[in-house]
Each structure stands twice: as C-alpha cells, then as structure tokens.
Amino acid sequence: MRALTSVLHSAAVLLGVVLLLTGCSAGSGGSGPETGQKIRVALDWTPNTNHSGLFVAQREGWFAQAGLDVEFLPYNSTSPDTLVGSGAAEFGISFQDSFTYSKGAGADITSVMAILQHWATEIAVKADRADIQSPKDLDGKTYGGFGAPYEVPKMQQVIKDAGGTGDFTSVTLGTSAYEALYAGQVDFTEPFVAWEGIEAQLRGEPLKSFRYTDFGFPDAYNVLLIGHSPWLAAHPEAARAFVQAAQRGYQLAADDPARAAQDLQDANPGAFTEPELVTRSQDMLAKDYLKDAQGRVGPQTLDRWQGFSGFLVDSGTVVDANGQPLRARPDFATWFTNDYLGQPT
C-alpha cells in the first residue's frame, strides 16, 4: 500500500527535478475551470482505499460535472511529491512525513486536503509475541523498515515515550518487511492497519500493534492530497472545483463505505483479488480515519502540522536544498491550505 523507499529521494535530487521542470508547469491564467480542464493526479501506489474518494468522484461523475477531465497517473518509481512539485501532475497523493522532507528541500507543493485525519500506520509485531507487550519491549530488537529518514527518529521517540531507551537495529527491506515479520526474521515493522493489518488477518498471520499517539507521540495526517503550488495560484477555480469534487468523494466514502468500496473496485476491474480486504478496509477508514473531531472530511490545522512536522525538523533529519539540516522551524501555515475545500453541510 505504500512505496516508502521511493517516496523520498535525496533533497538535492528532488530540488533539481523541481527547478528543471517548474518553468513549464504553471500555464496561463484562467478565472474558472474550462470545460474539459485536464487535471493529472499522481497516485502513490496501486489503487487502494486511500484513493477511494478520488475513484468515487470519477465513477459518480462529479469531476465531469465540475468541467474536469481527470487522469490518474499510475504509480511508478517517481514519487508524487516529485511529480507534483515539478508540474508533471497538478495533484497527487502524499503523506505528512514525506511531504515534510520534500517541502523542506524546496518542493513547490501545497497540501490542499487531509485524506486521513490520523496516523493509519502503527508499530506491529506478530500477535503471538508474548515478550512484546509495549513499545518499550522493542529495545534490542530488529525493525524491518522502508528506508525513509523519518522512520528511525519516530520509532526511537515512541519507544522512549513508552519507557524504553530507543535502541534497536534497523534494516531496510521495503515491502518485504511484512514477509520478514511473518517469518520471524525481524521483530517489528510499520504497516497500514487498514490494509496490511487486515491482509495479515486474512492470511492467518495476525498482528499486535501499538498506536504512536497512545504513548504521547504527536498525531499526523497520514495521507494528504497535494497540489502544485504555481498551478494552484494560476487556476484557483479549477483547483477549487477539483478539490471539492474529491472532498465529496471522500465524504461519501466516510458516510457510505460499502458504496465507496464498490466504486473503487468497479473503477479498477481485476485489481483486487480479495473483495473482503477492500470492504473491511473501507469500513475501518470510514469509522476511524476519514473524519476529524468535528465530523468533517478534509480540513487541516496548524497544530497538527506544528506537532509532527515540527518534531521531524527538530530531529535534524529534514534538510534544505543544499542538504543542510533546517536550523529553524519553517512557517508551517504556508505548507497547507483549507481554501479549496467546500463548507460542511
């Protein structure tokens, strides 16, 4: 469900691509969306329930009603942060963690909507590990990771918050981390509980997981919808039309998960071999992740950005375009906007 090893390249490479391609990205003005306005959306992985609201909006005809011709760019080795930052896509799926590193390095991206309002990944171990009852028990164990710079600082802090020292061995395995966990080759990893967590249950390999926030770690917008900043400025009406249609799709996913799961599968025939995985995942996202504390879909707050992204900057792992650690927290209020969202009904 994720491609963490490809989400982040080095800061210098990312900025180089951005500077090379940004010049042709903004296009000319436009006070409103023209009929058939082309919009490209970069996906972060193969279609899954994190994308359901987008496919719902497509299947229900809401993009077309808004005068938009929306194309989903299939996942490839170039991350959505890079594609959107360069102008090769107008919008894309991102994550608050990867976004923080890309934006810190100068990527021309803005978060326009929180798709998931909370962490949907957790620390997971095999359910039969009686010796691991808390993250503090992970001291001295082996973590199967994905090679992203935020993983170790986050895991260290959660373990410390739980009363441990934060000392563990980390090996980069990518999506092979799950098989390594099942085989006992690593002790813990970080799955999406609404996808790999359910997948593990369906294959008879149940997991036991720990939420970061249960131990005082800051919450985060696990999945984001991001836009190319110059394009947003040049096409505000088209941007608003797209974001509100997508928001409507995710609202339906939150209110009627069965219909959303069906729309997702109908839009991607043959992509899902286990319909139960899709329906159970969509149910979980609708119940626990798509809505904020006020029951709204999409909004973001400065507190949430300052909490987790601030932690990453303070850890010294977020670097600028020259590869140097950021010495001060940026103005996170400039990293996101709620201006394109529709008002709650």
N, C-alpha and C positions, 0 to 999 in steps of 0.2 A: 504494500500500500504506500510505501514511501521509497524515495531514492536518495537517502541522506548522503550517500557517498558522492552523488553528482549534484546535489543542491548547491554545494559550496566549492568553488574553485578558489585559487589564491586571490587576494584582494587586488593585486596588480593586474592579473589576467582579466578579472571581471571589469575593472575600470577601463582597461584597454579596449575591450569589446564595446563598452558603452560609448567611449569617446569616438571610436571608429565609425559607429553606425548611427549615433544620435542625430547627426546632421540631416538625415533624410527621413526622420521619424515624425515630425510634428505635423507636416502638411499645412494646408492653408486653412483659414478660419472656418466659420460656419456657426451661425447662431442657433441652428436647430438640426436635428438629425434628418438627413435627406432620405427619401425612400430608398431602401436597399443599402443603407450605410453599412459598409463592410467592417466587421469587428472580428479580430482574431483573439482567441483565448487559449493560452498555453497551459496544458494540463501537466501536473507534476508526476503522474503515474498513470497506469492503465485505469480505465473508468472504475470508480468505486463510489461508495456512499458519501464521501466527502464532496463529490461532484454532483450529487443528485439534484440539487436545486437548479443547476445550470441545465441539465438534461430535462428536468421538469419544464422549465421555461421554454425550452426548444420544442418539446413534444406538445405542450399545451398551446403553442402558437403565440406566446407572449412577446418573444423577441420580434417576430414578424409583425405583430400588431403595433409595435413601437417603431416600425420602419427600419428594422435592423436585419442585416444578413450576417449571422453569427457563424463562424467556423471554429471548431475545436481543433487545436493543433495537438496531435498525439504526442505522448511523452517520448522524449529522446534524450541523448546524453547531455544536451544543453539545458540547464535549469531554467524554469520560468522566470526567476529573478533576472537572469541574464537576457533572456528573450524580450521580456517586457522592458527592462532597463535600456536595451538597445533600440527599441522601437520595432523589433521584428514581430511583436504581438502587442495589441493595445491593452489586454488584461491577462491575468494569469493567476494560478493557484500558488500560494506561498505559505510560509509558516512564520510565526513571530520570531523564532530563533534564527532561521536562515536569513530572513528579511533584515534582522538587526546587523548581521555581518555584511550583507550586500549594501545596505544603506550606509553603514559606517564607512565602507570603502568608496562611496560616491555614486552608487547606482541611482539612476533617475527614476525612482519608483515611489509610489504613494499607496498606502493601504486604504482601500475605499470601503471595506466591509469586513467584519469579523464573521467568518462562516461558522466556526466553532468558538463558543464563548469561554471555554475552559480547556485545560490540558485533557487530551484524549489518549495520551500515552502515559504509561505507568512503568515503574520498575517491576519486572516479573521474574519469578523463579518457578521451577516445577512444583506443582501442588503437594507433592509427597516429600518435600524438603523440610522435615521436622526441625532441622538445625537452623533454619532461617525463619524467624518469627517477626523480624523487624529489619529495616534497612541497616541498623547498627550491626547486624549479624553478617553483613557483606564485607566487613573488614577482612582483608587477606584472601578474598575470593576473586574470581576472574569474570570480567564483564565482556560480553560479546557485543561490540559496537559497530558503528556505521562510518566512522572516520570524520565526523563533524566536530568542529572545535568547541562547541558548547556542551558536548556530552559529558566529558570528564568533570569540568567545573560544577555542572548541575548535580551529577551523581555524588561527587565529593561533599557538596553542601547538604544534600538531603541526608546522607549518611551521618554527617556531623550533627545535623539538626536532630537526628534520632538518637544521638548519644554515642556514635562511633567516632573513629579517627579520620575516616575518609581515605584510608589506604587500601587500594585494590589494584589488581593488574587489569589492563585494558588491551584487548586485541580487536583489530578491525576485521570484520567478517562480512559487512553488508547484510543483504537479506539472508545469507547463510547463517546468520546468528540464531535464527529460530530453530533450524535443524540442529545446530550445535547445542542449543539449550536442551532440546528434546533428548539428544544423545548423551547428555551429561558432560560434554566437552567444555562448556562454560557454565558458570553458576547463575548468571542473571543477564538480562537484556532489557530492551525498551520497546515493547510492542504497542500498536494502537489497540486498545482494549475492545473497540467496536469493530475490529476487523481480525487482526491476528489472534486476539484473545478468544473471539468466538470460533475462529478457524481451529484453534488448538482444542477447544472442547469438542468440535465436530469430528476431529480425528482421534479422539481418545487420549489426548495429551494435555489435560487440564493444567492451568497455571494458577499460581497465587501471586497477587500483585499488590503494590503499595502506591498510594497516591502521594505525589510530592507535597501537595498542599496540606495533607494530614500532619505533616511534620514541620510546618511553618514556612515552606518554600513558596515564593510568590506564584500566583496563578498566571496563565498566559492565554492568548488567543492562538490555540494550536494550529488552526487553519485560517488563512486570510484570502480575500480577493484583492489583488493589487492591480494598479494601473500605471501606464507610462505617463509620468508627470507632465511633460510638454504636450502630449496629446490631450490629456485631461484639460489643460488650460486652453488649448485651441478649440476643443469640441465639447464645451460644457453640457450642452443639451443632449448630444448623443451619449455622453458619459452618463448623464443622469438617467436617460431612458434605459440604457443597458443595466446599470446597477439596480434600478428599481424593478426591472423585469426579473433579474437574478434574485433579488431580495424576495420578490413574490414567489419565486420557485422554492426558495428555502423556507418561506413561511408555510407553503403547502406541505413541504417535507416534514416540518415540525408539527403541523396540525393533522395531517393525513399520511402517516408514514407508509401505509400499505399502497396507496396510490402512487406515492413517490418512488417506492421500490419497483413497482410495475413499470412506471415511466422509464426509470433507469435501465431496466432490463430490455424493454421494448426498443429503446434507442440504441442498444448495443447487443444485437442478437448474436448468440453464441459466445459472448464474453464471460458468462457466469455459469459454471458447471454445478454450483450449489445454490439454488434459489433461497434455501433456508438461511444461508450466510447473509445474503442481501437483505432479506426481510428482518432478520434479527438485528443486524447492524443498523438498519434504518430506524427500527423501533428504539434502540438504545440511544442513538443520536437525538431523536425527537424528544426523548424523555429527559436526557441529562445534559445535552451539549449545545443545541441549536439556539436556545433562548437565554437571554440574560436574566438577572434577578427580577426585572420588571416584566418579564414575559415577551420581550422584544427580540426580533431577529435582525442582526446586522450591526448595531451600534458598538462603538469602541470608546474607551475612556482613557484619559491621560494617566490616571493612577495605574491602570493595568500595564501601560507601556513603560512608565517610570519604574514599576516594580521589577518585572522580569528583564526587560532590555537594559534597565539601569544596572541590574546585577551583572549582566554579561559585560557591560562596559567596565564596571568596577573590577571585574575579574582580570582585566588586562588582555583578554583574548580577542577583542574587537579592534581591528586595525584600519588605518586610513588608506588612501590611495597609494601611499608610499610604503605600505607595510609596517607602519609605526603604530603602536598601541594608542588608541584615543586617550588623551590625558584628562579630558573632562567630559561629563555627560552632555550630549547634544540637546537641542530643544526638541524633545520628543513630540511636542504638539504639532510640529511641522512634518512629522512622519506619517500621519494618518488624517483622515477627514471623514465626517459623517454627512457632508454637504450633499452628496449624491443620493442618499437614502430617502425613501418615502417616509412620510409621517405615519406613526402607528394608527390603526383604525379602531 
